[in-house]
């Protein structure tokens, strides 16, 4: 006999959990989470996606991959804020296009860059979630 079919003494209806209204937790709009709040520079619909400084992520994950969009938005915002990642971002803006070309042509193994960019994806996700939580 299961719990729902058991009856309490003096009652003709089965015991049930009380109803709890569902709650929706919002972390913001999906576009802001995935692309960042960097304006239209990060928006692929403006056809400037290849001009944004995320060439290696595009070579690793693809131009429209959510990870690419997330890292692209995070890099642009981190550069604008002049945070501790600005040194890495300046190196990336200087050599990223060349390295991405080498990765695409197979002259440089992608597996060397995947761990770094997977770390950046996790970092970008955490920073974006933290910023959106602060806005609430």
Secondary structure, 3 states (H helix, E strand, C coil): CCCCCCECCCCCCECCCCCCCCCCCCCCCHHHHHHCCCHHHHCHHHCCCCCCCCHHHHHHHCCCCHHHHHHHHHHHHHHHHCCCCHHHHHHHHHHHHHHHHHHHHCCCCCHHHHHHHHHHHHHHHHHHHHHHHHHC
